[in-house]
Amino acid sequence: MIDLYYAPTPNGHKITLFLEEAGIEYRLIRVDISKGDQFRPTFLAISPNNKIPAIVDLNPDDGGPPLSLFESGEILLYLAEKSGLLLSGELRERHITLQWLFWQMGGFGPMLGQNHHFNHFAPQSVPYAIERYQVETQRLYNVLNKRLEKSPWLGGEHYSIADIATWPWVNAYERQRIDLASYPAVQNWFERIRTRPATERAMRKAEQN
Ligand SMILES: N[C@@H](CCC(=O)N[C@@H](CS)C(=O)NCC(=O)O)C(=O)O
């Protein structure tokens, strides 16, 4: 059983997408980041960086006490290794998958996060920052499009944690002022994931919580 500390944001969706896809039993614990729940000492004991998502694995495979983890990329890797799902065991596909997972964690997520911030949340308009993150967002979508022109999934032949990490950010493309039709391979990949039953279940959970 996994306890998932969650809010319905792109980084939160990554973990519900994985858990629904893998069919792992979990309990969703809502952290209201708009009300500051992420700064409560009980949550900080699990996630000292005061961000969702975080998990507690109540039955880690070493038989030891419950294990808390934060950082969505690490949580995906942990769950993939625990379940043997959504991360290839074959050397090349495994490392290409992890490469795209790190790309998402180090670039696509943080840059699109800045795009969201300066387009929607900044208390004053900062044209330089809006332009900077818009150009970077478009560059990253081009990189993604080129990869998906060559390969059905980010890691290669199989749907994986790299796709799961990236999809929820593309799902917010309108907020990033991105016209998805300009990136046809991304659009095709996006629709293939959007219509998976596990994705639909995960996104329904987001609406309910
Ligand atoms: N690198 C982190 C980023 C997590 C993150 O930015 N979480 C946001 C929601 S998407 C959050 O909890 N923000 C609350 C805050 O910053 O106080 C991850 O991938 O887990």
PDBQT file of the ligand as one rigid body, heavy atoms in Angstrom, charges set to zero:
ROOT
HETATM    1  N1  LIG A 301      10.874  18.882  -8.467  1.00  0.00    +0.000 N 
HETATM    2  C1  LIG A 301       9.659  18.663  -7.722  1.00  0.00    +0.000 C 
HETATM    3  C2  LIG A 301       8.718  19.811  -7.959  1.00  0.00    +0.000 C 
HETATM    4  C3  LIG A 301       7.452  19.645  -7.169  1.00  0.00    +0.000 C 
HETATM    5  C4  LIG A 301       6.603  20.901  -7.208  1.00  0.00    +0.000 C 
HETATM    6  O1  LIG A 301       7.003  21.944  -7.757  1.00  0.00    +0.000 OA
HETATM    7  N2  LIG A 301       5.419  20.826  -6.591  1.00  0.00    +0.000 N 
HETATM    8  C5  LIG A 301       4.542  21.961  -6.516  1.00  0.00    +0.000 C 
HETATM    9  C6  LIG A 301       3.174  21.611  -7.101  1.00  0.00    +0.000 C 
HETATM   10  S1  LIG A 301       3.324  21.080  -8.779  1.00  0.00    +0.000 SA
HETATM   11  C7  LIG A 301       4.332  22.322  -5.034  1.00  0.00    +0.000 C 
HETATM   12  O2  LIG A 301       4.144  21.457  -4.215  1.00  0.00    +0.000 OA
HETATM   13  N3  LIG A 301       4.373  23.611  -4.712  1.00  0.00    +0.000 N 
HETATM   14  C8  LIG A 301       4.148  24.078  -3.380  1.00  0.00    +0.000 C 
HETATM   15  C9  LIG A 301       5.162  25.103  -2.946  1.00  0.00    +0.000 C 
HETATM   16  O3  LIG A 301       6.095  25.387  -3.715  1.00  0.00    +0.000 OA
HETATM   17  O4  LIG A 301       5.035  25.636  -1.847  1.00  0.00    +0.000 OA
HETATM   18  C10 LIG A 301       9.027  17.337  -8.162  1.00  0.00    +0.000 C 
HETATM   19  O5  LIG A 301       9.095  17.039  -9.354  1.00  0.00    +0.000 OA
HETATM   20  O6  LIG A 301       8.491  16.613  -7.308  1.00  0.00    +0.000 OA
ENDROOT
TORSDOF 0
